[in-house]
Amino acid sequence: MQVDWIVTGVIAFTAALAPVVVLTLRRRALGSLTAAAWITVWGLVLPVFEHSYFGIREGAHYLTGHARVHTLMGLLYWPLAAICLAVTLTVLLREGRRVAWFLLLGLLLLGGGTELLLNGPAGLVFQHGFGSDSRPEGMALFAYPVAWATALVIAYRPIFAPPGEAELPEGSRAANA
């Protein structure tokens, strides 16, 4: 890889992580669970739009490895995103529900793990952001597992701390009992 390729990839990855950094730094003002919920939403936006856009754009002409992986991942993320955004991650995470934390963990393991297996640097279908068939801007895609891991870390203490030790919305501790 050339230096300009690496620099472009680092810039794209950094730009994709910028909202995560801002929300993490502002978590005290926003509330940890609200910041974690928004970081989770940002983490869902990245793969949903990226995979769907490239899957449709490239799939319309021919099915390359790149198009196949984007189509597959787009199909995987649309229902996951709908469920997580509409119910679990925007409502339950902000309420401090443990089920939301575990759902996000499952999403990270299933979605992020599948992404790395099929589409990572040594991906089985395509090497996204690496190699001559990809673009360095593709490195931005790998920001979403970092976003979800960050949301899990931020939300852990408020959700799992003993009563009275963490910030939680009024009445939400009873929901975890």
PESUL-V106205 format. One record per backbone hydrogen bond with DSSP energy under -1.0 kcal/mol. NH is the residue of the N-H (numbers start at 0). CO is the residue of the C=O. E is the energy in kcal/mol with one decimal. If there is no record, write none. Layout:
BEGIN
<<NH | CO | E> <NH | CO | E>>
END
This chain:
BEGIN
<<5 | 1 | -2.0> <6 | 2 | -2.8> <7 | 3 | -2.3> <8 | 4 | -2.3> <9 | 5 | -2.6> <10 | 6 | -2.5> <11 | 7 | -2.4> <12 | 8 | -2.5> <13 | 9 | -2.6> <14 | 10 | -2.5> <15 | 11 | -2.1> <16 | 12 | -1.5> <17 | 13 | -1.0> <20 | 16 | -2.2> <21 | 17 | -2.6> <22 | 18 | -2.7> <23 | 19 | -2.2> <24 | 20 | -2.5> <25 | 21 | -1.8> <26 | 23 | -1.1> <29 | 25 | -2.5> <30 | 26 | -2.3> <34 | 30 | -2.6> <35 | 31 | -2.6> <36 | 32 | -2.1> <37 | 33 | -2.3> <38 | 34 | -2.5> <39 | 35 | -2.2> <40 | 36 | -2.2> <41 | 37 | -2.5> <42 | 38 | -2.4> <43 | 39 | -1.5> <44 | 40 | -2.2> <45 | 41 | -1.8> <47 | 43 | -1.8> <48 | 44 | -2.1> <49 | 45 | -2.0> <50 | 46 | -2.3> <51 | 47 | -1.6> <52 | 48 | -2.6> <53 | 49 | -2.1> <54 | 50 | -2.4> <55 | 51 | -2.4> <56 | 52 | -2.9> <57 | 53 | -2.5> <58 | 54 | -1.5> <59 | 55 | -1.4> <61 | 57 | -2.1> <63 | 61 | -1.2> <67 | 63 | -2.6> <68 | 64 | -2.2> <69 | 65 | -2.0> <70 | 66 | -2.5> <71 | 67 | -2.7> <72 | 68 | -2.7> <73 | 69 | -2.5> <74 | 70 | -2.4> <75 | 71 | -1.7> <76 | 72 | -2.4> <77 | 73 | -1.9> <80 | 76 | -3.4> <81 | 77 | -2.3> <82 | 78 | -2.2> <83 | 79 | -2.7> <84 | 80 | -3.1> <85 | 81 | -2.0> <86 | 82 | -2.0> <87 | 82 | -1.3> <88 | 83 | -2.6> <90 | 86 | -1.2> <91 | 86 | -1.2> <92 | 87 | -1.7> <94 | 90 | -1.5> <95 | 92 | -1.3> <96 | 91 | -2.6> <100 | 96 | -1.2> <101 | 97 | -2.4> <102 | 98 | -2.2> <103 | 99 | -2.5> <104 | 100 | -2.1> <105 | 101 | -2.4> <106 | 102 | -2.6> <107 | 103 | -2.6> <108 | 104 | -2.6> <109 | 105 | -3.3> <110 | 106 | -2.1> <113 | 109 | -2.2> <114 | 110 | -2.4> <115 | 111 | -2.4> <116 | 112 | -2.4> <117 | 113 | -2.8> <118 | 114 | -3.0> <119 | 115 | -1.3> <122 | 119 | -2.2> <123 | 116 | -2.4> <124 | 117 | -1.9> <125 | 117 | -2.2> <127 | 118 | -1.7> <129 | 126 | -1.6> <137 | 134 | -1.8> <138 | 135 | -2.0> <139 | 136 | -1.9> <140 | 137 | -1.3> <141 | 138 | -1.2> <142 | 139 | -1.9> <143 | 140 | -1.3> <146 | 142 | -2.3> <147 | 143 | -2.6> <148 | 144 | -2.4> <149 | 145 | -2.3> <150 | 146 | -2.5> <151 | 147 | -2.3> <152 | 148 | -2.1> <153 | 149 | -2.7> <154 | 150 | -2.4> <155 | 151 | -1.3> <158 | 154 | -1.9> <159 | 155 | -3.1> <160 | 156 | -2.2> <164 | 161 | -2.1> <171 | 168 | -2.0> <175 | 172 | -1.0>>
END
